[in-house]
Amino acid sequence: MTVAAELDPPVRPAGTVLPEVSAIAADMVQLRRHIHAHPELAFEEFATGDLVAERLAEWGYEVHRGLGGTGVVGTLKRGTSTRRLGLRADMDALPIHETTQLPYASRHAGKMHACGHDGHTAILLAAARCIAQEGAFDGTLNLIFQPAEEGLGGGRRMVEEGLFEKFPCDAIFALHNMPGFPVGKFGFKAGPFMASSDTVLVTVSGRGGHGSAPHLSADPVVAAAHIIVALQTIVARNVDPRDMAVVSVGAIHGGDAPNVIPDEVKLRLTVRAYRPETRALLRERITQLVQSQATTLGVTAEVDYHWRYPALVNDAASTTFARQVALDWLGEDGLLGELEPLTGSEDFSFMLQHCPGSYLIVGNGEGEGHRTGGCMVHNPGYDFNDAILPTAASYWVQLVRRFLAPAA
């Protein structure tokens, strides 16, 4: 059966949590909170990788380590089918100091699971345990635990180091918790779902001097101010109004005293788009505009443009399949309504460039604060909502059963 093929009848009636997942729910919470208390930054996920590898080996998976530095892949093969399925979870934390004061808060100052990767890892491990115990599938299951999603491109590195050559997949899926949406409800979106994310470093160089005699200087501060204002015209006047683009200046550094004109000013930008054509246009116009503004104002400017994450584009057939699995299991009440694309970014996009698949979301909770699950990610007060662990793990089990269903 291909992903695009008609689905078999549901494996079991609609419900919320599978009994085999419910039986290990307490273990799931304990595991998630252990990972939360011991966060590790990008490419430093040594203890987390050890934990993942030990559990997978204990449950009968063939464990492979080292892809992407600290990545872990667990493979389980059953039956004779040639079908191959990949499920991915991210493991890294963020350089944020946690303020939740929870009993299981980070024990490492300046490091925190502020995006829920602790929960994503626990969800996939719980599903791995149940899948291995029941064995009701036919084919190969590749469980991919990825390092360094948070800005350093661990997904890209795994792909470049041969992820899909060593562990071929017919389709690959991943999920992310999403504060602001009802607890445990799943959301799906075919096509562009998350934006590309590029970083631009601009250095404006002039000639410093005393603030009382600006005519003797070439002021990079004034030039930087003009550049910042002019950058806002790119989206307004160069991008099709029906398209999406973001050009935001997030940092300005220059000077130390009120009466001294510095030699240079540095700007840092984030640039986002859904369409590759728009992404290329933004680079062209930013570079042209920065340099022309600098020339006009008698200074120079260097543009250091970093291509980072491409837009995340969900395969239509894979997304239809993933949504149908949730619909048959939970009914319409278990699904979020029509989703709009998000302007955040995700390096699962690199995997989707090489393998069809889909990235979905599950509601982490509404309201405010970590106790309701509504606090946004990348916030020192965020916490993953343990209430969604069993539901999300059950979803992975259901998806594996459907994708790798034994022939009738």
N, C-alpha and C positions, 0 to 999 in steps of 0.2 A: 504494500500500500504506500503510495506517495503522500506527501503532506497535502497535496491538492485533491486527493481522492476523497470520495464520500466517506464520512466517518462511520465506523461500526456503531451499533447501539450502545448506549451508556453501559459502563461496567457494573455500576450499582445505582440504585435510586439516588435522587438528589439528596444531599445532606450537607452538613457543615464540616465535620471532622471525621476522618476514617477511624474505626476502632483501633487499628494497629498503631496509628499515630497518637491517638488519645492515650494509649497505654504508656507511652514514653514522654508524655507532655512535660512532666516534672523534670525529667532528665534534660529535655530540650532547654528549659528555662535556666537550669543550673549551668549548662554548657554555655549558653549565650552570655550569661552574666559573668562567667569565668573569663571568657574572651574579652568582654567589655572592661573588666578590671585590669586586664593585661594587654593594653593596646600596643601595636607596633606600626611604625610608619612605613611608607613605601619602600619596597625592596629590603625591609628589615623584618619580614614576617617569619622569623625563624621558629619561635616557640609555637606560633599559630600553625605554621606548616607542619611542625612535629605532631601537634595534636591531631590535625586533620589526617595526616598520613597514618598515624597509629590507629585511629578509629576505622579508617577505610580498610586497612590490612586486617584488623580484627574481624571485620564483617565479610571478608573474602574477596575484596577488590585487589586487583593487581595495581600496585602503586608506583607511580613514576614521579620523580622529583627533579627540579633544576631548570625547567623551562621558565624563562623570564626571571631567572635567578632563584626566587623563592616559591615559584609556582608548584602546585601539586595537581596531578591528574590521577584519578582512580578509574579503572576500567573493569567492567563486569560483563562477561559474555555468557549468554544462555541460548540453547537451541541451535538451530542451523541457519537462521535467517541472516542475510547479508546487510540488513538494515542497521543504521548506526545513528545514535542520538547523542547530542551533547547538551549538558546543562552546566551553566556557569554561575559561580558566586565570587564576589570580591572579598578580600581579607584585610586590607590596610586601613589604618586609622589616620587621623588628621593632627597636625601640630597646633592643637587647641587645648587650653587649660579648662578642664571640666569644672562646672559650678553647681551640679545637681545635688551634691551632698548625699547621694544615694549610698546605701550600704556597700554596693558593688561598684562604686565610682572608680574611675581610673586611679591606679596606684602609681602611675608614672607621670610626674608633673610635666605639663606641656604637651601631653599626648592624650588623645581621646577618640573613642569611636563615636564621632559626631555625625555620621551619615548612615549608620545602621548596618555596616558591613559585618559587624558581629552577629546581627540577626540573620543576614543573608547566608553566612557560613553555617550557622546553627540550623537554619531551615534545610539547606541542602544535605547536611550531615544526617538530619533526622529522616529525610526522604531516603537517603542512601541506606540507612539501617533497615527501614521497612521493606524497601525493594529487594535487598539482599536476602532478607528472611523469607519472603514469600516466593520469590523467584518466578513469578507469573509473567514472564515476557520472553520474547524470541528475538535475539539480535545482540547488538553491542551497545552498552551504555557507557559514555565517557563523562565523568564528573570533573569539571575544570574549576579549580580553586585558584583564582588569579591574584597576583600581587599588584600593588601600585596603580590602582585605578585613579587615585586622587591626583591627577595632574601630571604624573610621570610616565604614563603610557605603558603600563604593564601588559595590557591586552595587545598592543602593537608589538611589544617585544616577544611575547609568546608566539604570535603569528609569524614574526620574522625568523624565529628560531625553529619553525617547523611544526607548529601545533597541529595543523590539519593534514600535514604529510604523515606525521607519526600517529595521529588519532583522527582519522577521517570521520566526518560527520555528514549525514544527509541533511540535517537541520540542527540548529543550535538555539537555545532559549535562555533567557535570564530575566530576573525580576528585581524590582527596587521598591522598598517601602516608600510611601508618599504621605507625609503629614498634610492635614487639611482635607483629607478624604475619609469617608466612613470606614471604620475598622473592618478589615477583612474582605472588603469588596475589591474586585479585580477590574483593571482597566486595560483596554487594548486599542491600538491605533496603527493601522496599516500606513505604509509610506513614511515620509519624514516625520519623526516623532521627537527628536531632540536636535538642537542646533550644533553646528560646528563651533569650535572654540579656538581662536588664535590669539596670540599675545604679541604686542608690538612695543618695542623699546625705542624711544626717540630721544636723541641727545642733541640739544640745541646749543651750539657753541658760538660765543661772541668775544667781546673784549671787556674785561671787568674794569672797574674804576670806582671813584668815590661818588656816592649818591648825590652830592651837591653839584657835581659837574657831569651830568649825563651826556652832554654833547661830546665829551672826550672818550666815551665808551661806545661799544656796540652791544646793546642791552639784550641778553637772551631771555630775560624775564618777560619783557613786553612782547617779544617775538613768540614766546611760548604761549602767552595769553591769547594772542591773535590766532595761533595755530589751534588751540583748544576750541575757540569759538568757531573757527572755520570748519573744523572736523565735523561739527554738528550739521553742516549743510550736505554732507555726503549722503546720508540716509534720506534727508528731506528732498534733495534735488537730483540725486543720481540713481537712486534705487526705485524701481517700479513700486508705486504705492500699494499694489496688490501683493507684493513680496514682503519678506521679513528680513530686517538687518538691524544690528546693534553695533554702535561704535561708542564705547564708554571710556573716558579717561579716569583711571582709578587712583593714580598716584602722580604727584608733582614734587620734585625735589630740586632745590636750588637756593643757594645763598644761606648766610648764617647771621647777618646783621642788617638792621633797617637802613643803614647809611652806606652800605657797600653793594655795588652792582657786581654780581658774580660772573665768572667766566663761562659757566654753562648751567643749563637746566635740563633735568631728565624727566621724561614723561613715560608712563606705563599705561597701555591700553588693552582692553579686551574687545575682541571683534567676533561677531557671531552672525550666522546665516543658516538657512535651510538648504538653499540650492547651491551647487558647486559653482555655477556661473556667477552668482551674486558674491560668493566668497572670493572669487578671483577679481571681480570688479572692485570690491572693497580694498583689496591689497593695492591694486593699481592706483585708485583715487587717493588713498591715504598717503602713499609714497609721493605722488605728484603734488598733492596739496601741501604737505609738510615742507617739501623742498622749495616749492615756489613761494610760499609765505616767508620762509627764512631768507631767501634771496631778496625779496622785496624789502625786507626790514634790515638788510645789511649784516646778517649773520649766516651761519651754515647749520645744516641739520643732517644727522645720520639716522637712517631708519633701519632698525634691526627687526625683521619680520619673522616670527616663529610660527610656522604651520604646526598646529597641535592636533586637536581631535576633529575628524570630519563629522559631518552630520550623521546622526543615527537614523538609518532608513530601514524600516521593518518590511520584510518580504510579505506580500499580500496573502499568498496561500498559507504561509506559516502562521500568520496572524489570525486568519480565519480558522485554522485548525485549533490554535491555542484558545481562542475565544469560545469555540464550540465545546471544547473540553469543559471549560468553566460553566458554560450555559447548561449543558446536559447534567452536570453534577449539582450546581447550585440554583439553577433557574435564573430568571431575569433579576430577581432581588439580590443576587450575589454579584451582579455586575454593575460597574459604574456606567453612566450614560456616555454619549458621544464625547470623546476627549479632543481637546485642542492640542496641537504640538506644543512642546515645552521649549523654553529658550535656554535651559541648562544643557550640559553636554555630558557625554558618557563614552569611555573608550571601548565599550562593547561594540561600538561602531566599526572598529577595525576588524573584529571577527565577522560582523555582518557583511563586510566588503568581500570576504572570501568564502562565506558559507551562508546559504539562506537560513533565515530564522526570524525570531521576534523577541522584542524586549517589552515586558509588561510591567504594570505597577499594581501594588496592593495597598489599600488605604491603611495608614498608620494611626488614624484617629483625628478628630476635629477638636475644636476648642483651643485652649492655650496651656502651655506648660507640659513638662515631660509626663505628668501623671495622666494626662488625657491622650498623649501621643500626638498632640497638635503642634508642638514646638517644631519649627522648621529645622531642617538639617543644616550642618555647618554652624551650629549655634552652641555655645558652651552649656546651655540648659537643656539640650536635646537628649532624649533617650528612646531607643527602639521599644515599641509596644509589644511586650511578650504575649499579649492576647492574640496576635496574628500568627504566631509561630506555628501552632497546629494546623490552622487553615491553609497557610502557604505551603507547609510541608505536604499536606494532603493533596494539594493541587499538583505538586511535582509528581507524586505517586500516580495520580490519575493520568497525567500527561504521558508518563512512561508506559503505563498500561495500554493506552490508546495508540501511541506511536509504534510501540514494539509488541503489539498484540499478536499472540500466536495464530498461525493460520487455522481457519476452521476445519 
